[in-house]
Amino acid sequence: MILARRAAAVGAVALAVASLQPLGAQAASTRIVGGTPAAQNEFPFMVQLSMGCGGALYKKDVVLTAAHCMNGSGNDTSITVTAGANDLNAPGAIKVRSTKVKVAPGYDGTGKDWALIKLARSVDRPTLKIATTDRYNRGTFTIAGWGDTQEGAGTGTTKLRKANVPFVTDRVCKRQYGNRLVSKEELCAGQQRGAIDTCQGDSGGPMFRKDDANKWIQVGIVSWGDGCARSGAPGVYTEVSTFAKDIARAASAL
């Protein structure tokens, strides 16, 4: 069994549709497994991080991603954020450096898997609203990323891919993960048969759906899972609504 965060190895360009970074013992590759190519500007809030994780524009100069993709809080100019293009190699891709990182207070590798990146300048792209209540934590979600398209591939892709995954209850999710699942801080999504999921390289990317106004709203952050797209092993995502107030406070202080 591979318990893996859905983040790619440093320097790799990879994202998948269920887990993002190496969670626990060994990293698994992450890019959308079972997905299809996304259209240009379909998800204009999506960004890719140079260490092989994903994220979304929370503000035009702030990215919301996963804590496990970061090395801690503080000044940090080492991250390059790519935005504005589905193809990471496209001439029109926007590249911006980080200036500071804020990791969730109390993050210790279990739960609380969120972080913010302050950018050196604003990116003129739409932002992604986050859920502030749990009313949208049901139904069918969209996942997107540049990660691996199958477990263990380790290659990633330069072109954004997408997929849809259904909500999985905590009761069902715990059949696979037991007490490893932090119910009050995480939610699960995926098909019982597997086949569609995030994978290495997708860590930190958003899981989102339409709200009552038919606008995209982020409900999860790609975090971890056992392998990628395995039967009975759904992806595990940070429950954004649980941390909405903390995220807002942290973003204002950056």
N, C-alpha and C positions, 0 to 999 in steps of 0.2 A: 504494500500500500504506500502510495506517495501522498503525504500531506503537504500541499504546496501552496505558497502564496502565489498570486498570479502575476509576478513580475519577471521580466526577462533578465538575463545576465547583463551586467554593465556593458554598454557598448552595442548590445544587440538591438535590432529594430524589430520587436515582436510584441504582438498583442493578441489576446484571444478572447472568446466570449464567455468566460465563466469564472476563472480565478486569475489573480494577477501576479503575485510575487511569491518567492519561496516561503511557504508557511511551514514552520517546523523543520523537519529533517532535511528535505531535499527539494530543490526548485523544480517545477514542471513548466513546460513551455506554455505561453499564453498568447493566443490570437484567436479570433472567433472560429470556433469549431462548428462546422455545419452551416456557416453563414453565407451571405451573398454580398457582392460589391455594393457599397453605398454610393449614391449619386452625389456629385459635387454640390456642396452647400446644403445637403440634406440635414446634416448635423453640424452647423457652423460653429458650435461651441466646443467641439472636440479638439483636444490638443494632445501632442505626443511629447514625452520627456526624454531627454538624451540618455538617461540611465536604463531605458527600456520599459517605462511605465506609461500609463495614459492619464488623462485628467480632463476637466471641463472648466471653462471660464466661469468663475463665480462672480467676479467683477472683471472689468476690462483689463485690470492690471493685477488680478489675483486668480490663481488656479486652485481648484479643490481636487485633491488626489488622496492617495493612501499613505498612512504613516509608515508602513513597512517599506515604502519606496525611498524613504528619507534616512539621513544619518543623524537626525536630531534637529533641534531648533537653533536659530541664530542666523547671523549674516552668512550668506552663501551665494557666491557668484558662479558656481560650477555647473549649474543646470541650464541647458539650452531647451527652450520650449518652442515647438513647431506648431503653427496654427494656420488657418486660412486655406488649407488645401487637403483634399483626400489623398493625393499622391505626395508623399513626403519629399520627393525629388522634383516636384513641379517648380518651375521658375517663379511662380507667384506665392510660394510658401513663405509665411512670415516667421522669422526666427528672432526670438527675444531671450535675453539672459535673465536669470534670476538675481535677486538682490538679498532676499531673506526667506527663511523657512520657519513655519510654526507647526510643530507636531502636537497632536492632541495631548493636553495635560494628563499625566498619569498613564500614557500609553506604555505597555510593557510586553507587547507581542500578542496579547489576548484581548480581543474587543477594542473599542475606541480607535479603530483603524482609519483615521482621517488626518489630513495635514493640508496646510495652505502654503502656496508659493507666491511671494511678492515678485512682480516683474519690473524690469528696469524702465519700461514704458508701457503705456496702454496699447491694447490690441483692438483695432477697429473691427471687431466681430461680435455677434450677439452673445449674450451670457445665458447661462442655464439656471433658472430658478430652482431652489431646493424646497422640498416638502417640509412644512413646519408642524404638521400633524400626521398621524398614521392612516388617514382616510384613503390615501392612494397606495398603501402597502399591500394591495391585492390586485388580482387580474393578470394581465399579460404585460410584460415589460420588454423594452428594447435594450439590447446591448450592442456596443460597437467598439472596434479597436483594430490595432495593427499587429496583433499577436499571432502566435502559432495557430495553424489550422488543424493540428492534431497533436496529441500528447507526445512530448519528447522530441518534437521536430527541431526546436531550437533555432529556427531560421527566421520566423516572422515574415512580414510582408511590408512593402512600402505603400500599399494601397488600402484604404479604410474598408473594413467589412462590417456587416451588421447581421443581427438575428433577433428573433423574438423568443422569450422564455416565459413560462407560466410560474406564478407564485406557488411556493411549496410551504405548507404549514410547518410550524416548529415541531409538532408531533411527528410528522412524517420525516422531516429532516433529521431528527434525533435518532431515527432508526439507523442512520449511517454514522452520525457524528457524536451521538450521546452527549456527554457533558462538555465536549469540546466546543459545542455551539453555545454562544453567549446570547441567550434568547432576547434579552432586553436591549441588546446593542447590535444584533445581526439579524438578517432575514435571508431566506433561501429562495432560489428560483432555478428551474430546470425541468426537463422532461424526465419522467420515471425511467424511460428506456435509454436515456443519455442522448448521444448523437449531436446535441446542440449545447454549447457551453462557452464560457470564456476560458482562456488558457494563459500560459506564460506570455508576458508582454502586455496583457490587458489590465494588470493591476492598477488601481487608482482611477480607472476610467469610470464613467457614470453608468448606472442602470436607471432608465427613465421611462416615462409613459406620458400620455396626454391627461391634462387636468380637466375640470369641468368647462373651462373656457377653450378647450381644444389646443392648449399650449403645452409644450414639453415641460415636464417637471422631474427633477432628479429625486429618486427614492432610495438609491443605493450606490455604494462605491465598491468596485470589484476588489475582493479581499483574498479569499482562499478557497480551497476545496481539495478533495482526494482525487489527484490526477485531473484529467480534463474530459468532460463529456462521458464519464463512465455511467453505466446503468445504476440507478439507485443512489448516485452521489451528486446531488445538485450543487450548484455554485453557492458560495456564501458571500454575502454582501454586507457592508456596514450600513446600518439602518440610519439614514441621514436625518430623519425627523427627530430622532432621539437627541441628536447633537446640534440641531439647527441653531439654538440660541448660543451655544458655545462657539460654533463656527462664525456666526455673525459678530460676536464680541471679538474673537481673535482677528477677523478680517479688518475690523475697524481699528485695531491696535497696530496693524502692520505698518 
